[in-house]
């Protein structure tokens, strides 16, 4: 991992700012139920129209800020992921070009092409999603539990059960999809090899 982390060099600012903006976005989303609960429980029964307009305006303000923050987070995360992948691909290409003919034949040309294209794209997508969800997902999950406890302690148990089920589903899907992904990669190598052979034949 230390060898791979060096490709973040030059994109450290984007790597940090992306998750931080997502954290800010998640915090804004978690404040919405509190405002709505205050409107329903306090402002509407007291028929305070001034406070009602103020709270609705605050919700709209949160929505606008949330969109801006989300777009900013997407920009920084995408920039970091693309920059990382570009530097990784350059070094990978140099490594492949430095291989001996025997090593290239052993690895096969189709497999090397897949590593330079499909696999690097998957890495880029994975980094992008990680930076966007690294802080947002835990904050949303655990923040929702805390907010549910503040609003209605009875709902907290339901949220905890849903979180446990969610973790179980994610773990099961990851366990099941890993072998499938390996088969897909092998099939991709085969398709690339067949396409290359047909083009050479033409």
C-alpha positions in Angstrom: 0.0 0.0 0.0 2.9 2.4 0.7 4.1 1.9 -2.9 0.7 2.7 -4.3 0.0 5.7 -2.0 2.9 7.6 -3.6 0.7 8.2 -6.6 -1.3 10.6 -4.6 1.6 12.9 -4.6 0.5 16.2 -6.2 -3.1 15.5 -5.4 -3.0 15.4 -1.6 -5.1 18.6 -1.3 -7.8 17.1 -3.5 -7.7 13.8 -1.6 -8.3 15.6 1.7 -10.8 18.2 0.5 -13.1 15.7 -1.3 -14.0 13.7 1.9 -14.2 16.9 4.0 -16.8 18.5 1.7 -18.7 15.2 1.8 -18.6 15.4 5.5 -20.0 18.9 5.5 -22.8 17.8 3.1 -23.7 14.8 5.4 -23.8 17.2 8.4 -26.3 19.5 6.5 -28.5 16.5 5.6 -28.6 15.4 9.3 -29.8 18.8 10.4 -32.9 18.6 8.2 -34.8 16.1 10.4 -34.2 18.2 13.5 -35.6 21.3 11.8 -38.6 19.5 10.5 -39.2 17.9 13.9 -39.1 21.4 15.5 -41.5 22.7 12.9 -44.0 19.9 13.5 -43.7 19.7 17.3 -43.2 23.4 18.3 -43.8 26.0 15.5 -47.0 24.6 13.9 -48.8 24.1 17.3 -47.9 27.6 18.4 -49.0 29.0 15.0 -45.9 31.1 14.8 -45.8 32.1 11.1 -42.6 34.1 11.3 -40.6 31.2 12.7 -42.3 28.8 10.2 -41.1 31.0 7.3 -37.7 31.3 8.8 -37.3 27.5 9.2 -38.5 26.9 5.6 -36.1 29.4 4.3 -33.3 27.7 6.3 -34.2 24.4 4.7 -34.0 25.9 1.3 -30.6 27.5 2.2 -29.4 24.1 3.4 -30.5 22.6 0.1 -28.6 25.2 -2.0 -25.5 24.9 0.1 -25.7 21.1 -0.1 -25.8 21.1 -3.9 -22.8 23.4 -4.0 -20.8 21.4 -1.5 -21.7 18.1 -3.2 -20.5 19.4 -6.6 -17.3 20.7 -5.0 -16.7 17.3 -3.4 -17.3 15.5 -6.7 -14.8 17.8 -8.4 -12.0 17.3 -5.9 -12.6 13.5 -5.7 -12.7 13.1 -9.4 -9.5 15.2 -9.9 -7.7 13.1 -7.3 -8.8 9.8 -8.8 -7.9 10.8 -12.4 -4.5 12.2 -11.3 -3.7 9.1 -9.3 -4.7 6.8 -12.2 -2.8 8.8 -14.8 0.5 8.5 -12.8 -0.1 4.8 -12.1 -0.8 4.1 -15.7 2.4 5.8 -16.8 4.5 3.7 -14.4 2.7 0.6 -15.4 3.3 1.3 -19.1 7.0 1.8 -18.4 7.1 -1.4 -16.5 5.4 -3.4 -19.3 7.7 -1.9 -21.9 10.7 -3.0 -19.8 9.6 -6.6 -19.6 11.4 -9.2 -21.6 9.8 -11.0 -24.5 9.5 -14.2 -22.4 7.7 -12.3 -19.6 5.3 -10.7 -22.1 4.5 -14.0 -23.7 3.9 -15.5 -20.2 1.6 -12.7 -19.1 0.0 -12.5 -22.6 -0.6 -9.3 -24.5 -4.3 -9.3 -24.0 -3.8 -9.5 -20.2 -1.4 -6.5 -20.3 -3.8 -4.5 -22.4 -6.5 -5.2 -19.9 -4.3 -4.1 -17.0 -3.6 -0.8 -18.8 -7.2 0.0 -19.7 -10.0 -1.8 -17.8 -8.1 -2.4 -14.5 -6.8 1.1 -14.2 -10.3 2.5 -14.9 -11.7 0.3 -12.2 -9.0 1.7 -9.8 -10.0 5.2 -10.8 -13.7 4.5 -10.2 -12.9 2.8 -6.8 -10.8 5.8 -5.6 -13.5 8.2 -6.7 -16.2 6.3 -4.8 -14.0 5.8 -1.8 -13.2 9.5 -1.5 -16.9 10.4 -1.9 -18.2 7.8 0.6 -15.3 7.5 3.0 -16.7 10.0 5.5 -20.2 10.5 4.2 -21.5 6.9 4.7 -20.4 6.5 8.4 -21.6 10.0 9.3 -25.0 9.4 7.7 -25.4 6.0 9.3 -24.3 6.8 12.9 -25.7 10.4 12.7 -29.1 9.0 11.7 -29.0 6.7 14.8 -28.2 9.7 17.1 -30.8 11.9 15.5 -33.4 9.1 15.8 -32.6 8.7 19.5 -33.0 12.5 20.0 -36.3 12.6 18.2 -37.8 9.2 19.3 -35.7 6.7 21.3 -38.0 3.9 20.3 -37.0 4.3 16.7 -33.3 3.8 17.6 -33.7 0.1 17.9 -35.2 -0.1 14.4 -32.3 1.9 13.0 -29.8 -0.4 14.7 -31.4 -3.4 13.2 -31.4 -1.8 9.7 -27.7 -0.9 10.1 -26.8 -4.5 11.1 -28.8 -5.9 8.1 -27.1 -3.4 5.8 -23.6 -4.4 7.0 -24.5 -8.0 6.5 -25.8 -7.5 3.0 -22.7 -5.5 2.0 -20.4 -8.1 3.5 -22.2 -10.9 1.7 -22.2 -9.1 -1.6 -18.5 -8.4 -1.4 -17.8 -12.1 -0.5 -19.9 -13.3 -3.5 -18.8 -10.8 -6.1 -15.0 -11.2 -5.7 -14.9 -14.6 -7.5 -17.3 -13.3 -10.1 -15.0 -10.3 -10.8 -12.0 -12.6 -11.2 -14.0 -14.6 -13.8 -15.0 -11.3 -15.6 -11.4 -10.3 -15.8 -10.5 -13.6 -17.3 -13.3 -13.2 -19.8 -12.2 -9.7 -20.6 -8.6 -10.9 -21.3 -10.1 -13.6 -23.7 -12.2 -11.0 -25.6 -9.3 -8.6 -25.9 -7.1 -11.5 -27.2 -9.7 -12.6 -29.8 -10.2 -9.0 -31.0 -6.5 -8.5 -31.3 -6.1 -11.7 -33.3 -8.9 -10.8 -35.6 -7.4 -7.4 -36.3 -4.0 -8.9 -36.9 -5.7 -11.3 -39.3 -7.4 -8.5 -41.2 
